[in-house]
Amino acid sequence: MISRASKPILHVFGRMGHGGAEMRTLDLMRRIDRGFYKLDFCVLSGLPGPLDREIEGLGGRVFACPLGLGFSRRFRRLLRQHRIDVVHSHVHHFSGYIMWLAARCGVPVRVAHFRSSHDGREDTLRRRLQRWLMCRWIDRCATSILAVSEAAMSAAWRPDWRDDPRCTVIYNGLFPEAFQGEGDREGVRSEFGFPSGCFLAIHVGRLVPEKNHARLLGVFAELADRRPAARLLLVGGGEPGDVVRVRMQIHHLGLDEHVAIAGDRSDVPRLVKAADVMVFPSLREGLPGAVLEACAAGTPVVASDLPAIREIARDLTPVHCLSLFEPDARWAETIEEAAAAGRWPSHRDAAQRRFAQSPFAIDRCAERICQVWQGRPGAETAEGGQYG
């Protein structure tokens, strides 16, 4: 039985894998008062995930509640059995149905959280009708509507979100201390069989089409023509078919000796700090955690010119935004310029200090999220709406 001196919170995800939203929520779990906020997780796939054991180690539980016949009954029973005070849903527009069910059960705080600017689904008539219904339920039943960036809120919810006091932009938070200290430049290069002291570019992101690995490898091929000793480290897992597709392109471009696929890693700060530059030509983003990680490490970033990345560049350095319509040669040139400007330790130290004082540090994020769970989203800005 849960003590009523605590606040039971149920997070809703598809599966607890190594995605950005899942990892950032675990970071939040590490920072809050877990004696008061009791975080549990509901997974709609019904499948176990690689983060399940870590959640349990932090005092949380993972409940499998697969979609399909009987889902509504199972989900409402879960809410009532554990006397949930807050339902915090991270499943994009499908959060509308979650909000509706939570409202029917009398859950007092119901949070719909947009983590991306798009759901990644095909824009069919059926899908548009589903989105309309889900948005209507969010509008009617959510007590707070969150997004990880202004760009995600405008695209996923609506452009006039600032007129709704329930809407709050709260940036994802990272632990600044994880990216401080000396980097392991030579150790990382040696681990992946790269030459000592070589120019090292890194990309962190799952091997999915949205991350645009095809363009990334094209850009790196141009860079390798300029710098034969350059190397590229790809960090992030993916489905077997996606891994094969990326490996085939690496081979087709003749880059087998130049590119390593590291897969999912638990030492991302170490890898990012060892790189000369991060290259991030993504097609769409809500708020890319990989770009924030590079900024926290003081590693220069060359990224696609997306609204969410421009928001990061507004507060953090060094982030260089380029249109995806620019040729590979222009990307390669910018990568070299960014790496040259950021190679001095004093530049990296200054970037790290700026990150620690920014809205992207974990303490600021935790403070604002806890206010939402308490039913107090935060003070309104002069423009209307709220910001993290």
Short mmCIF file of the C-alpha atoms (twelve columns), coordinates in Angstrom:
data_MODEL
# 
_entry.id   MODEL 
# 
loop_
_atom_site.group_PDB 
_atom_site.id 
_atom_site.type_symbol 
_atom_site.label_atom_id 
_atom_site.label_alt_id 
_atom_site.label_comp_id 
_atom_site.label_asym_id 
_atom_site.label_seq_id 
_atom_site.Cartn_x 
_atom_site.Cartn_y 
_atom_site.Cartn_z 
_atom_site.pdbx_PDB_model_num 
ATOM 1   C CA . MET A 1   0.000   0.000  0.000   1 
ATOM 2   C CA . ILE A 2   1.357   3.430  -0.943  1 
ATOM 3   C CA . SER A 3   1.640   5.981  1.829   1 
ATOM 4   C CA . ARG A 4   -0.467  9.066  1.151   1 
ATOM 5   C CA . ALA A 5   2.544   11.109 2.259   1 
ATOM 6   C CA . SER A 6   3.962   10.265 -1.191  1 
ATOM 7   C CA . LYS A 7   2.781   11.211 -4.666  1 
ATOM 8   C CA . PRO A 8   2.315   8.181  -6.972  1 
ATOM 9   C CA . ILE A 9   3.101   9.087  -10.603 1 
ATOM 10  C CA . LEU A 10  2.572   6.824  -13.601 1 
ATOM 11  C CA . HIS A 11  4.595   7.516  -16.753 1 
ATOM 12  C CA . VAL A 12  3.221   6.066  -19.980 1 
ATOM 13  C CA . PHE A 13  5.614   4.946  -22.742 1 
ATOM 14  C CA . GLY A 14  5.574   2.460  -25.566 1 
ATOM 15  C CA . ARG A 15  8.574   0.549  -24.216 1 
ATOM 16  C CA . MET A 16  11.462  1.431  -21.922 1 
ATOM 17  C CA . GLY A 17  14.245  1.373  -24.509 1 
ATOM 18  C CA . HIS A 18  17.254  3.636  -25.012 1 
ATOM 19  C CA . GLY A 19  15.293  6.460  -26.613 1 
ATOM 20  C CA . GLY A 20  15.894  10.079 -25.677 1 
ATOM 21  C CA . ALA A 21  12.581  10.535 -23.834 1 
ATOM 22  C CA . GLU A 22  13.078  7.367  -21.806 1 
ATOM 23  C CA . MET A 23  16.697  8.193  -20.902 1 
ATOM 24  C CA . ARG A 24  15.846  11.774 -19.911 1 
ATOM 25  C CA . THR A 25  12.995  10.538 -17.692 1 
ATOM 26  C CA . LEU A 26  15.399  8.223  -15.881 1 
ATOM 27  C CA . ASP A 27  17.791  11.156 -15.410 1 
ATOM 28  C CA . LEU A 28  14.902  13.050 -13.851 1 
ATOM 29  C CA . MET A 29  14.143  10.069 -11.626 1 
ATOM 30  C CA . ARG A 30  17.712  10.163 -10.321 1 
ATOM 31  C CA . ARG A 31  17.454  13.855 -9.412  1 
ATOM 32  C CA . ILE A 32  14.085  14.116 -7.660  1 
ATOM 33  C CA . ASP A 33  13.109  13.200 -4.116  1 
ATOM 34  C CA . ARG A 34  12.187  9.535  -4.660  1 
ATOM 35  C CA . GLY A 35  10.962  9.325  -1.074  1 
ATOM 36  C CA . PHE A 36  8.079   11.601 -2.057  1 
ATOM 37  C CA . TYR A 37  7.633   11.165 -5.819  1 
ATOM 38  C CA . LYS A 38  6.953   7.494  -6.545  1 
ATOM 39  C CA . LEU A 39  7.591   6.992  -10.271 1 
ATOM 40  C CA . ASP A 40  6.198   3.908  -11.988 1 
ATOM 41  C CA . PHE A 41  5.977   3.143  -15.706 1 
ATOM 42  C CA . CYS A 42  3.260   1.709  -17.927 1 
ATOM 43  C CA . VAL A 43  4.453   0.252  -21.255 1 
ATOM 44  C CA . LEU A 44  1.835   0.021  -23.988 1 
ATOM 45  C CA . SER A 45  3.759   -2.524 -26.054 1 
ATOM 46  C CA . GLY A 46  3.645   -4.999 -23.190 1 
ATOM 47  C CA . LEU A 47  7.290   -5.831 -23.965 1 
ATOM 48  C CA . PRO A 48  10.237  -5.808 -21.559 1 
ATOM 49  C CA . GLY A 49  12.824  -3.102 -22.177 1 
ATOM 50  C CA . PRO A 50  16.545  -2.681 -21.525 1 
ATOM 51  C CA . LEU A 51  15.865  0.052  -18.943 1 
ATOM 52  C CA . ASP A 52  13.486  -2.031 -16.813 1 
ATOM 53  C CA . ARG A 53  16.143  -3.248 -14.396 1 
ATOM 54  C CA . GLU A 54  17.563  0.244  -13.940 1 
ATOM 55  C CA . ILE A 55  14.070  1.577  -13.151 1 
ATOM 56  C CA . GLU A 56  13.624  -1.122 -10.521 1 
ATOM 57  C CA . GLY A 57  17.019  -0.238 -9.051  1 
ATOM 58  C CA . LEU A 58  15.761  3.328  -8.601  1 
ATOM 59  C CA . GLY A 59  12.662  2.111  -6.756  1 
ATOM 60  C CA . GLY A 60  10.222  2.168  -9.670  1 
ATOM 61  C CA . ARG A 61  8.094   -0.506 -11.263 1 
ATOM 62  C CA . VAL A 62  7.304   -1.291 -14.890 1 
ATOM 63  C CA . PHE A 63  3.764   -2.454 -15.636 1 
ATOM 64  C CA . ALA A 64  3.019   -4.168 -18.942 1 
ATOM 65  C CA . CYS A 65  -0.344  -2.958 -20.227 1 
ATOM 66  C CA . PRO A 66  -0.465  -3.883 -23.936 1 
ATOM 67  C CA . LEU A 67  -2.862  -2.192 -26.282 1 
ATOM 68  C CA . GLY A 68  -5.668  -4.278 -27.694 1 
ATOM 69  C CA . LEU A 69  -8.766  -5.968 -26.396 1 
ATOM 70  C CA . GLY A 70  -9.305  -5.135 -22.728 1 
ATOM 71  C CA . PHE A 71  -6.706  -2.333 -22.593 1 
ATOM 72  C CA . SER A 72  -9.116  0.252  -21.189 1 
ATOM 73  C CA . ARG A 73  -10.173 -2.037 -18.357 1 
ATOM 74  C CA . ARG A 74  -6.581  -3.026 -17.526 1 
ATOM 75  C CA . PHE A 75  -5.330  0.558  -17.546 1 
ATOM 76  C CA . ARG A 76  -8.122  1.867  -15.315 1 
ATOM 77  C CA . ARG A 77  -7.591  -1.005 -12.891 1 
ATOM 78  C CA . LEU A 78  -3.898  -0.094 -12.741 1 
ATOM 79  C CA . LEU A 79  -4.736  3.519  -11.869 1 
ATOM 80  C CA . ARG A 80  -7.193  2.556  -9.154  1 
ATOM 81  C CA . GLN A 81  -5.142  -0.262 -7.641  1 
ATOM 82  C CA . HIS A 82  -2.098  1.974  -7.145  1 
ATOM 83  C CA . ARG A 83  -4.067  5.139  -6.349  1 
ATOM 84  C CA . ILE A 84  -2.236  7.154  -8.980  1 
ATOM 85  C CA . ASP A 85  -2.169  10.935 -8.418  1 
ATOM 86  C CA . VAL A 86  -0.442  11.888 -11.692 1 
ATOM 87  C CA . VAL A 87  -0.596  10.309 -15.157 1 
ATOM 88  C CA . HIS A 88  2.260   11.615 -17.301 1 
ATOM 89  C CA . SER A 89  1.941   10.391 -20.883 1 
ATOM 90  C CA . HIS A 90  4.781   10.512 -23.441 1 
ATOM 91  C CA . VAL A 91  3.086   8.803  -26.419 1 
ATOM 92  C CA . HIS A 92  2.497   11.863 -28.622 1 
ATOM 93  C CA . HIS A 93  -1.121  12.299 -29.796 1 
ATOM 94  C CA . PHE A 94  -2.178  8.927  -28.393 1 
ATOM 95  C CA . SER A 95  -1.835  10.670 -25.034 1 
ATOM 96  C CA . GLY A 96  -5.367  11.914 -25.759 1 
ATOM 97  C CA . TYR A 97  -6.817  8.482  -25.062 1 
ATOM 98  C CA . ILE A 98  -4.632  8.130  -21.958 1 
ATOM 99  C CA . MET A 99  -5.833  11.521 -20.691 1 
ATOM 100 C CA . TRP A 100 -9.470  10.541 -21.301 1 
ATOM 101 C CA . LEU A 101 -9.106  7.285  -19.358 1 
ATOM 102 C CA . ALA A 102 -7.267  9.039  -16.507 1 
ATOM 103 C CA . ALA A 103 -9.999  11.682 -16.296 1 
ATOM 104 C CA . ARG A 104 -12.675 8.986  -16.101 1 
ATOM 105 C CA . CYS A 105 -10.803 7.489  -13.130 1 
ATOM 106 C CA . GLY A 106 -10.587 10.853 -11.373 1 
ATOM 107 C CA . VAL A 107 -6.779  11.208 -11.555 1 
ATOM 108 C CA . PRO A 108 -6.266  14.851 -10.483 1 
ATOM 109 C CA . VAL A 109 -3.108  15.683 -12.522 1 
ATOM 110 C CA . ARG A 110 -3.048  14.570 -16.173 1 
ATOM 111 C CA . VAL A 111 0.004   15.510 -18.255 1 
ATOM 112 C CA . ALA A 112 0.351   15.140 -22.034 1 
ATOM 113 C CA . HIS A 113 4.014   15.523 -23.013 1 
ATOM 114 C CA . PHE A 114 5.106   16.114 -26.624 1 
ATOM 115 C CA . ARG A 115 8.633   14.828 -27.183 1 
ATOM 116 C CA . SER A 116 8.774   15.278 -30.945 1 
ATOM 117 C CA . SER A 117 7.430   17.592 -33.619 1 
ATOM 118 C CA . HIS A 118 5.742   14.723 -35.498 1 
ATOM 119 C CA . ASP A 119 4.452   11.233 -34.779 1 
ATOM 120 C CA . GLY A 120 6.285   9.760  -37.773 1 
ATOM 121 C CA . ARG A 121 3.109   8.247  -39.187 1 
ATOM 122 C CA . GLU A 122 1.852   8.452  -42.735 1 
ATOM 123 C CA . ASP A 123 -0.578  11.349 -43.257 1 
ATOM 124 C CA . THR A 124 -3.633  9.365  -44.379 1 
ATOM 125 C CA . LEU A 125 -7.263  10.409 -43.946 1 
ATOM 126 C CA . ARG A 126 -7.679  7.822  -41.198 1 
ATOM 127 C CA . ARG A 127 -4.567  9.103  -39.423 1 
ATOM 128 C CA . ARG A 128 -5.795  12.715 -39.634 1 
ATOM 129 C CA . LEU A 129 -9.131  11.723 -38.094 1 
ATOM 130 C CA . GLN A 130 -7.335  9.865  -35.303 1 
ATOM 131 C CA . ARG A 131 -5.131  12.874 -34.588 1 
ATOM 132 C CA . TRP A 132 -8.178  15.150 -34.498 1 
ATOM 133 C CA . LEU A 133 -9.899  12.919 -31.945 1 
ATOM 134 C CA . MET A 134 -6.800  12.520 -29.810 1 
ATOM 135 C CA . CYS A 135 -6.126  16.268 -29.808 1 
ATOM 136 C CA . ARG A 136 -9.724  16.885 -28.792 1 
ATOM 137 C CA . TRP A 137 -9.317  14.523 -25.834 1 
ATOM 138 C CA . ILE A 138 -6.038  16.196 -24.834 1 
ATOM 139 C CA . ASP A 139 -7.750  19.576 -24.975 1 
ATOM 140 C CA . ARG A 140 -10.691 18.394 -22.879 1 
ATOM 141 C CA . CYS A 141 -8.890  16.158 -20.363 1 
ATOM 142 C CA . ALA A 142 -5.254  17.234 -19.862 1 
ATOM 143 C CA . THR A 143 -4.493  19.479 -16.904 1 
ATOM 144 C CA . SER A 144 -1.003  20.249 -18.299 1 
ATOM 145 C CA . ILE A 145 0.347   20.117 -21.840 1 
ATOM 146 C CA . LEU A 146 4.146   19.973 -22.023 1 
ATOM 147 C CA . ALA A 147 6.655   19.998 -24.866 1 
ATOM 148 C CA . VAL A 148 10.414  19.724 -24.978 1 
ATOM 149 C CA . SER A 149 10.748  22.787 -27.213 1 
ATOM 150 C CA . GLU A 150 8.741   25.648 -28.666 1 
ATOM 151 C CA . ALA A 151 9.109   23.987 -32.077 1 
ATOM 152 C CA . ALA A 152 7.636   20.714 -30.827 1 
ATOM 153 C CA . MET A 153 4.742   22.501 -29.112 1 
ATOM 154 C CA . SER A 154 3.852   24.527 -32.210 1 
ATOM 155 C CA . ALA A 155 4.083   21.585 -34.594 1 
ATOM 156 C CA . ALA A 156 2.592   18.803 -32.480 1 
ATOM 157 C CA . TRP A 157 -0.017  20.835 -30.586 1 
ATOM 158 C CA . ARG A 158 -0.898  24.201 -32.150 1 
ATOM 159 C CA . PRO A 159 0.778   27.495 -33.090 1 
ATOM 160 C CA . ASP A 160 -1.257  29.566 -30.596 1 
ATOM 161 C CA . TRP A 161 -0.218  27.443 -27.609 1 
ATOM 162 C CA . ARG A 162 0.967   30.519 -25.717 1 
ATOM 163 C CA . ASP A 163 -2.688  31.520 -25.231 1 
ATOM 164 C CA . ASP A 164 -3.335  28.363 -23.191 1 
ATOM 165 C CA . PRO A 165 -2.034  28.566 -19.572 1 
ATOM 166 C CA . ARG A 166 -1.822  24.761 -19.441 1 
ATOM 167 C CA . CYS A 167 0.929   24.764 -22.093 1 
ATOM 168 C CA . THR A 168 4.502   24.778 -20.836 1 
ATOM 169 C CA . VAL A 169 7.805   24.295 -22.641 1 
ATOM 170 C CA . ILE A 170 10.250  22.500 -20.355 1 
ATOM 171 C CA . TYR A 171 13.574  21.658 -21.892 1 
ATOM 172 C CA . ASN A 172 15.072  18.233 -21.222 1 
ATOM 173 C CA . GLY A 173 17.797  18.367 -18.605 1 
ATOM 174 C CA . LEU A 174 21.241  16.749 -18.483 1 
ATOM 175 C CA . PHE A 175 23.719  16.303 -15.641 1 
ATOM 176 C CA . PRO A 176 26.470  18.877 -16.375 1 
ATOM 177 C CA . GLU A 177 28.917  17.093 -14.093 1 
ATOM 178 C CA . ALA A 178 28.824  13.976 -16.308 1 
ATOM 179 C CA . PHE A 179 30.560  15.954 -19.080 1 
ATOM 180 C CA . GLN A 180 33.205  17.749 -17.028 1 
ATOM 181 C CA . GLY A 181 36.825  16.782 -16.483 1 
ATOM 182 C CA . GLU A 182 39.506  15.555 -18.851 1 
ATOM 183 C CA . GLY A 183 38.450  13.681 -21.973 1 
ATOM 184 C CA . ASP A 184 39.762  10.251 -22.966 1 
ATOM 185 C CA . ARG A 185 40.735  11.200 -26.517 1 
ATOM 186 C CA . GLU A 186 43.370  8.552  -27.090 1 
ATOM 187 C CA . GLY A 187 41.544  5.827  -25.180 1 
ATOM 188 C CA . VAL A 188 38.443  6.183  -27.356 1 
ATOM 189 C CA . ARG A 189 40.470  6.196  -30.575 1 
ATOM 190 C CA . SER A 190 42.394  3.101  -29.511 1 
ATOM 191 C CA . GLU A 191 39.210  1.258  -28.485 1 
ATOM 192 C CA . PHE A 192 37.760  1.510  -31.983 1 
ATOM 193 C CA . GLY A 193 41.020  0.934  -33.821 1 
ATOM 194 C CA . PHE A 194 41.371  4.522  -35.003 1 
ATOM 195 C CA . PRO A 195 44.783  6.159  -35.531 1 
ATOM 196 C CA . SER A 196 46.224  8.064  -32.600 1 
ATOM 197 C CA . GLY A 197 45.396  11.761 -32.758 1 
ATOM 198 C CA . CYS A 198 43.103  11.400 -35.785 1 
ATOM 199 C CA . PHE A 199 40.296  13.851 -36.546 1 
ATOM 200 C CA . LEU A 200 37.209  12.232 -34.995 1 
ATOM 201 C CA . ALA A 201 33.620  13.071 -35.858 1 
ATOM 202 C CA . ILE A 202 30.779  11.536 -33.865 1 
ATOM 203 C CA . HIS A 203 27.052  11.035 -34.346 1 
ATOM 204 C CA . VAL A 204 24.750  9.899  -31.539 1 
ATOM 205 C CA . GLY A 205 21.322  8.647  -32.535 1 
ATOM 206 C CA . ARG A 206 19.384  5.490  -33.236 1 
ATOM 207 C CA . LEU A 207 19.828  3.950  -36.667 1 
ATOM 208 C CA . VAL A 208 16.447  5.077  -37.962 1 
ATOM 209 C CA . PRO A 209 15.606  6.986  -41.170 1 
ATOM 210 C CA . GLU A 210 14.721  10.196 -39.280 1 
ATOM 211 C CA . LYS A 211 18.350  10.568 -38.161 1 
ATOM 212 C CA . ASN A 212 19.408  10.754 -41.838 1 
ATOM 213 C CA . HIS A 213 22.430  8.457  -41.719 1 
ATOM 214 C CA . ALA A 214 22.482  8.310  -45.507 1 
ATOM 215 C CA . ARG A 215 23.235  12.038 -45.691 1 
ATOM 216 C CA . LEU A 216 25.615  11.804 -42.735 1 
ATOM 217 C CA . LEU A 217 27.734  9.214  -44.532 1 
ATOM 218 C CA . GLY A 218 27.683  11.247 -47.739 1 
ATOM 219 C CA . VAL A 219 28.948  14.290 -45.860 1 
ATOM 220 C CA . PHE A 220 31.619  12.236 -44.118 1 
ATOM 221 C CA . ALA A 221 32.777  10.768 -47.434 1 
ATOM 222 C CA . GLU A 222 33.402  14.338 -48.593 1 
ATOM 223 C CA . LEU A 223 35.254  15.094 -45.353 1 
ATOM 224 C CA . ALA A 224 37.370  11.941 -45.701 1 
ATOM 225 C CA . ASP A 225 38.407  13.065 -49.185 1 
ATOM 226 C CA . ARG A 226 39.751  16.247 -47.595 1 
ATOM 227 C CA . ARG A 227 41.178  14.481 -44.530 1 
ATOM 228 C CA . PRO A 228 42.095  10.837 -45.256 1 
ATOM 229 C CA . ALA A 229 42.881  10.282 -41.571 1 
ATOM 230 C CA . ALA A 230 39.390  11.401 -40.469 1 
ATOM 231 C CA . ARG A 231 37.218  8.857  -38.681 1 
ATOM 232 C CA . LEU A 232 33.506  8.678  -37.817 1 
ATOM 233 C CA . LEU A 233 31.955  7.018  -34.759 1 
ATOM 234 C CA . LEU A 234 28.251  6.119  -34.922 1 
ATOM 235 C CA . VAL A 235 26.724  5.671  -31.462 1 
ATOM 236 C CA . GLY A 236 23.231  4.218  -31.148 1 
ATOM 237 C CA . GLY A 237 21.390  0.969  -31.740 1 
ATOM 238 C CA . GLY A 238 18.728  0.001  -34.220 1 
ATOM 239 C CA . GLU A 239 16.734  -2.825 -35.698 1 
ATOM 240 C CA . PRO A 240 18.825  -5.453 -37.538 1 
ATOM 241 C CA . GLY A 241 17.547  -4.267 -40.923 1 
ATOM 242 C CA . ASP A 242 18.562  -0.674 -40.196 1 
ATOM 243 C CA . VAL A 243 22.034  -1.744 -39.068 1 
ATOM 244 C CA . VAL A 244 22.507  -3.765 -42.267 1 
ATOM 245 C CA . ARG A 245 21.347  -0.813 -44.377 1 
ATOM 246 C CA . VAL A 246 23.885  1.534  -42.757 1 
ATOM 247 C CA . ARG A 247 26.694  -1.012 -43.040 1 
ATOM 248 C CA . MET A 248 25.928  -1.517 -46.737 1 
ATOM 249 C CA . GLN A 249 26.177  2.211  -47.412 1 
ATOM 250 C CA . ILE A 250 29.451  2.416  -45.480 1 
ATOM 251 C CA . HIS A 251 30.830  -0.344 -47.689 1 
ATOM 252 C CA . HIS A 252 29.426  1.200  -50.887 1 
ATOM 253 C CA . LEU A 253 31.198  4.491  -50.108 1 
ATOM 254 C CA . GLY A 254 34.472  2.718  -49.361 1 
ATOM 255 C CA . LEU A 255 34.465  3.854  -45.740 1 
ATOM 256 C CA . ASP A 256 34.877  0.496  -43.977 1 
ATOM 257 C CA . GLU A 257 38.214  1.549  -42.433 1 
ATOM 258 C CA . HIS A 258 36.931  5.011  -41.545 1 
ATOM 259 C CA . VAL A 259 33.612  4.352  -39.746 1 
ATOM 260 C CA . ALA A 260 32.793  2.333  -36.620 1 
ATOM 261 C CA . ILE A 261 29.306  1.480  -35.320 1 
ATOM 262 C CA . ALA A 262 29.416  1.429  -31.526 1 
ATOM 263 C CA . GLY A 263 25.768  0.506  -30.895 1 
ATOM 264 C CA . ASP A 264 24.058  1.476  -27.643 1 
ATOM 265 C CA . ARG A 265 26.544  2.718  -25.067 1 
ATOM 266 C CA . SER A 266 26.429  3.679  -21.396 1 
ATOM 267 C CA . ASP A 267 29.482  5.976  -21.709 1 
ATOM 268 C CA . VAL A 268 28.154  8.536  -24.189 1 
ATOM 269 C CA . PRO A 269 29.695  11.512 -22.293 1 
ATOM 270 C CA . ARG A 270 33.139  9.909  -22.590 1 
ATOM 271 C CA . LEU A 271 32.723  9.313  -26.321 1 
ATOM 272 C CA . VAL A 272 31.349  12.778 -27.064 1 
ATOM 273 C CA . LYS A 273 34.139  14.490 -25.105 1 
ATOM 274 C CA . ALA A 274 36.738  12.577 -27.129 1 
ATOM 275 C CA . ALA A 275 35.393  13.802 -30.487 1 
ATOM 276 C CA . ASP A 276 36.486  16.881 -32.423 1 
ATOM 277 C CA . VAL A 277 32.966  17.567 -33.691 1 
ATOM 278 C CA . MET A 278 29.440  16.156 -33.685 1 
ATOM 279 C CA . VAL A 279 27.655  15.928 -37.045 1 
ATOM 280 C CA . PHE A 280 23.860  15.801 -36.826 1 
ATOM 281 C CA . PRO A 281 21.933  16.091 -40.148 1 
ATOM 282 C CA . SER A 282 18.590  14.949 -38.719 1 
ATOM 283 C CA . LEU A 283 15.338  15.317 -40.671 1 
ATOM 284 C CA . ARG A 284 13.184  16.295 -37.675 1 
ATOM 285 C CA . GLU A 285 13.615  16.687 -33.932 1 
ATOM 286 C CA . GLY A 286 11.633  17.661 -30.862 1 
ATOM 287 C CA . LEU A 287 14.757  18.493 -28.835 1 
ATOM 288 C CA . PRO A 288 17.810  16.397 -29.786 1 
ATOM 289 C CA . GLY A 289 19.491  15.070 -26.679 1 
ATOM 290 C CA . ALA A 290 22.652  14.284 -28.640 1 
ATOM 291 C CA . VAL A 291 23.125  17.967 -29.492 1 
ATOM 292 C CA . LEU A 292 22.636  18.873 -25.825 1 
ATOM 293 C CA . GLU A 293 25.212  16.241 -24.835 1 
ATOM 294 C CA . ALA A 294 27.739  17.749 -27.224 1 
ATOM 295 C CA . CYS A 295 27.066  21.241 -25.843 1 
ATOM 296 C CA . ALA A 296 27.483  19.964 -22.279 1 
ATOM 297 C CA . ALA A 297 30.850  18.490 -23.283 1 
ATOM 298 C CA . GLY A 298 31.922  21.619 -25.156 1 
ATOM 299 C CA . THR A 299 32.172  19.628 -28.404 1 
ATOM 300 C CA . PRO A 300 31.278  21.695 -31.504 1 
ATOM 301 C CA . VAL A 301 28.124  20.685 -33.386 1 
ATOM 302 C CA . VAL A 302 27.237  20.955 -37.063 1 
ATOM 303 C CA . ALA A 303 23.550  20.165 -37.424 1 
ATOM 304 C CA . SER A 304 20.618  20.528 -39.766 1 
ATOM 305 C CA . ASP A 305 18.820  23.861 -39.573 1 
ATOM 306 C CA . LEU A 306 15.740  22.759 -37.638 1 
ATOM 307 C CA . PRO A 307 13.658  24.999 -35.328 1 
ATOM 308 C CA . ALA A 308 14.438  22.931 -32.228 1 
ATOM 309 C CA . ILE A 309 18.178  23.027 -32.918 1 
ATOM 310 C CA . ARG A 310 18.015  26.782 -33.423 1 
ATOM 311 C CA . GLU A 311 16.457  26.999 -29.941 1 
ATOM 312 C CA . ILE A 312 19.482  25.197 -28.522 1 
ATOM 313 C CA . ALA A 313 21.871  27.458 -30.461 1 
ATOM 314 C CA . ARG A 314 20.094  30.477 -28.986 1 
ATOM 315 C CA . ASP A 315 21.342  29.572 -25.491 1 
ATOM 316 C CA . LEU A 316 24.330  27.301 -26.028 1 
ATOM 317 C CA . THR A 317 27.569  27.191 -27.981 1 
ATOM 318 C CA . PRO A 318 29.036  26.087 -30.246 1 
ATOM 319 C CA . VAL A 319 26.170  24.940 -32.530 1 
ATOM 320 C CA . HIS A 320 26.348  25.591 -36.267 1 
ATOM 321 C CA . CYS A 321 23.089  25.128 -38.217 1 
ATOM 322 C CA . LEU A 322 23.161  24.287 -41.932 1 
ATOM 323 C CA . SER A 323 20.356  23.692 -44.396 1 
ATOM 324 C CA . LEU A 324 20.083  20.150 -45.693 1 
ATOM 325 C CA . PHE A 325 19.924  21.730 -49.151 1 
ATOM 326 C CA . GLU A 326 23.550  22.820 -48.799 1 
ATOM 327 C CA . PRO A 327 25.958  20.530 -50.703 1 
ATOM 328 C CA . ASP A 328 28.149  17.971 -48.941 1 
ATOM 329 C CA . ALA A 329 31.196  20.125 -49.658 1 
ATOM 330 C CA . ARG A 330 29.705  23.018 -47.688 1 
ATOM 331 C CA . TRP A 331 28.928  20.676 -44.769 1 
ATOM 332 C CA . ALA A 332 32.471  19.321 -44.793 1 
ATOM 333 C CA . GLU A 333 33.900  22.834 -44.853 1 
ATOM 334 C CA . THR A 334 31.727  23.896 -41.900 1 
ATOM 335 C CA . ILE A 335 32.711  20.779 -39.960 1 
ATOM 336 C CA . GLU A 336 36.401  21.629 -40.361 1 
ATOM 337 C CA . GLU A 337 35.833  25.256 -39.369 1 
ATOM 338 C CA . ALA A 338 33.761  24.319 -36.301 1 
ATOM 339 C CA . ALA A 339 36.316  21.756 -35.109 1 
ATOM 340 C CA . ALA A 340 39.192  24.215 -35.555 1 
ATOM 341 C CA . ALA A 341 37.406  26.910 -33.549 1 
ATOM 342 C CA . GLY A 342 36.499  24.506 -30.730 1 
ATOM 343 C CA . ARG A 343 39.776  22.669 -30.312 1 
ATOM 344 C CA . TRP A 344 41.155  24.952 -27.587 1 
ATOM 345 C CA . PRO A 345 40.514  23.749 -24.000 1 
ATOM 346 C CA . SER A 346 39.487  27.266 -22.963 1 
ATOM 347 C CA . HIS A 347 36.667  27.219 -25.533 1 
ATOM 348 C CA . ARG A 348 35.394  23.894 -24.268 1 
ATOM 349 C CA . ASP A 349 35.587  24.992 -20.648 1 
ATOM 350 C CA . ALA A 350 33.576  28.125 -21.416 1 
ATOM 351 C CA . ALA A 351 30.932  26.080 -23.268 1 
ATOM 352 C CA . GLN A 352 30.645  23.675 -20.338 1 
ATOM 353 C CA . ARG A 353 30.169  26.530 -17.861 1 
ATOM 354 C CA . ARG A 354 27.490  28.067 -20.056 1 
ATOM 355 C CA . PHE A 355 25.633  24.763 -20.220 1 
ATOM 356 C CA . ALA A 356 25.669  24.344 -16.427 1 
ATOM 357 C CA . GLN A 357 23.899  27.720 -16.091 1 
ATOM 358 C CA . SER A 358 21.399  27.112 -18.908 1 
ATOM 359 C CA . PRO A 359 17.746  25.937 -18.919 1 
ATOM 360 C CA . PHE A 360 19.053  22.559 -20.157 1 
ATOM 361 C CA . ALA A 361 20.683  21.588 -16.853 1 
ATOM 362 C CA . ILE A 362 18.905  18.819 -14.944 1 
ATOM 363 C CA . ASP A 363 18.129  20.859 -11.813 1 
ATOM 364 C CA . ARG A 364 16.089  23.410 -13.758 1 
ATOM 365 C CA . CYS A 365 14.182  20.667 -15.562 1 
ATOM 366 C CA . ALA A 366 13.478  18.761 -12.335 1 
ATOM 367 C CA . GLU A 367 12.217  21.883 -10.582 1 
ATOM 368 C CA . ARG A 368 9.717   22.674 -13.337 1 
ATOM 369 C CA . ILE A 369 8.504   19.102 -13.785 1 
ATOM 370 C CA . CYS A 370 7.857   18.768 -10.048 1 
ATOM 371 C CA . GLN A 371 5.796   21.962 -10.194 1 
ATOM 372 C CA . VAL A 372 3.662   20.363 -12.898 1 
ATOM 373 C CA . TRP A 373 3.172   17.207 -10.845 1 
ATOM 374 C CA . GLN A 374 2.052   19.400 -7.962  1 
ATOM 375 C CA . GLY A 375 -0.527  21.021 -10.243 1 
ATOM 376 C CA . ARG A 376 1.498   24.274 -10.455 1 
ATOM 377 C CA . PRO A 377 2.984   24.488 -13.992 1 
ATOM 378 C CA . GLY A 378 4.840   27.739 -13.259 1 
ATOM 379 C CA . ALA A 379 4.728   31.465 -13.805 1 
ATOM 380 C CA . GLU A 380 3.426   32.791 -17.089 1 
ATOM 381 C CA . THR A 381 5.661   34.773 -19.378 1 
ATOM 382 C CA . ALA A 382 4.747   38.207 -20.661 1 
ATOM 383 C CA . GLU A 383 3.839   36.630 -24.018 1 
ATOM 384 C CA . GLY A 384 1.454   34.159 -22.471 1 
ATOM 385 C CA . GLY A 385 2.167   30.466 -22.138 1 
ATOM 386 C CA . GLN A 386 4.974   29.154 -19.970 1 
ATOM 387 C CA . TYR A 387 8.576   28.157 -20.406 1 
ATOM 388 C CA . GLY A 388 11.009  25.867 -18.659 1 
# 
